[in-house]
Amino acid sequence: MGSVEIIVPPGMAVEIEASSTLGNIEQRTEPSPFTTGSVLRTRGRVKLGNLEVGMLRVGESHRDARRRYRWERRMARRRMRHGHLPAGAIGLVALRD
């Protein structure tokens, strides 16, 4: 009954191989074309707790990162609600036409 929060720098690849029982596993990292070559591999089980892997940008505080994440989720929901395509779906339109 607790939580583990892992903060990684931008550009680090993250692989999570974990299962949860009455818990939550959340990955809040952005894929970057400029990887540092380092990979964080997390394996295990989460029982009655949380595992969060997040990324902090340069000069960003923990509070700023949570606000940014909340804002990004809100914008994604608005795009879906109003019928706009997700940011990564522009190439799919060209294939469909």
C-alpha positions as CSV (number, residue, x, y, z in Angstrom):
1,M,0.0,0.0,0.0
2,G,2.2,2.7,-1.3
3,S,3.5,4.2,-4.5
4,V,6.7,4.4,-6.4
5,E,7.5,7.3,-8.7
6,I,10.4,7.2,-11.0
7,I,11.6,10.4,-12.8
8,V,13.7,10.1,-15.9
9,P,15.4,12.7,-18.1
10,P,14.1,13.6,-21.5
11,G,15.2,11.2,-24.3
12,M,15.6,8.2,-22.0
13,A,13.8,5.1,-23.3
14,V,11.5,3.3,-20.8
15,E,10.3,-0.3,-20.9
16,I,7.8,-1.4,-18.3
17,E,7.1,-5.1,-17.8
18,A,4.9,-5.2,-14.8
19,S,1.5,-6.4,-13.7
20,S,-0.8,-4.9,-11.2
21,T,-3.3,-6.3,-8.7
22,L,-5.6,-3.6,-7.2
23,G,-3.1,-1.0,-8.3
24,N,-2.1,1.3,-11.1
25,I,0.8,1.5,-13.6
26,E,1.2,4.7,-15.4
27,Q,3.9,5.8,-17.9
28,R,4.1,9.6,-18.6
29,T,7.1,9.8,-20.8
30,E,7.3,11.2,-24.4
31,P,9.0,9.3,-27.2
32,S,11.9,11.3,-28.4
33,P,13.8,10.9,-31.7
34,F,17.0,11.8,-29.8
35,T,17.6,8.9,-27.5
36,T,20.6,8.9,-25.2
37,G,21.1,5.2,-25.6
38,S,20.1,4.5,-22.0
39,V,17.1,2.3,-21.3
40,L,15.3,2.0,-18.0
41,R,13.7,-1.5,-17.7
42,T,11.2,-2.0,-14.9
43,R,10.0,-5.5,-14.1
44,G,7.8,-6.7,-11.3
45,R,4.4,-6.6,-9.7
46,V,2.4,-3.9,-8.1
47,K,0.0,-4.8,-5.4
48,L,-2.3,-2.3,-3.7
49,G,-0.2,0.6,-4.9
50,N,1.0,2.8,-7.8
51,L,4.0,2.7,-10.2
52,E,4.4,6.0,-12.0
53,V,7.2,6.7,-14.5
54,G,7.4,10.4,-15.5
55,M,9.7,12.8,-17.3
56,L,10.9,16.2,-16.2
57,R,12.0,18.7,-18.9
58,V,15.0,20.9,-18.3
59,G,14.1,23.6,-15.7
60,E,10.7,22.0,-14.9
61,S,9.6,21.4,-11.4
62,H,7.6,18.4,-10.3
63,R,4.5,20.6,-10.0
64,D,5.0,22.0,-13.5
65,A,5.3,18.5,-14.9
66,R,1.9,17.5,-13.3
67,R,0.3,20.7,-14.7
68,R,1.7,20.0,-18.2
69,Y,0.5,16.4,-18.1
70,R,-3.0,17.5,-17.0
71,W,-3.1,20.1,-19.7
72,E,-2.1,17.5,-22.4
73,R,-4.7,15.1,-21.3
74,R,-7.4,17.8,-21.3
75,M,-6.4,18.9,-24.8
76,A,-6.5,15.3,-26.1
77,R,-10.0,14.9,-24.6
78,R,-11.2,18.1,-26.3
79,R,-9.8,17.0,-29.6
80,M,-11.7,13.7,-29.4
81,R,-14.9,15.4,-28.1
82,H,-15.0,17.9,-30.9
83,G,-14.1,15.5,-33.7
84,H,-10.6,16.6,-34.3
85,L,-7.9,14.1,-35.2
86,P,-5.3,13.2,-32.7
87,A,-1.9,14.8,-33.2
88,G,-0.3,11.6,-34.6
89,A,-3.1,10.7,-37.0
90,I,-2.3,13.2,-39.8
91,G,-0.5,10.5,-41.8
92,L,-3.5,8.2,-41.6
93,V,-5.7,10.7,-43.4
94,A,-3.4,10.7,-46.4
95,L,-3.5,6.9,-46.6
96,R,-7.3,6.8,-46.2
97,D,-8.0,9.3,-49.1
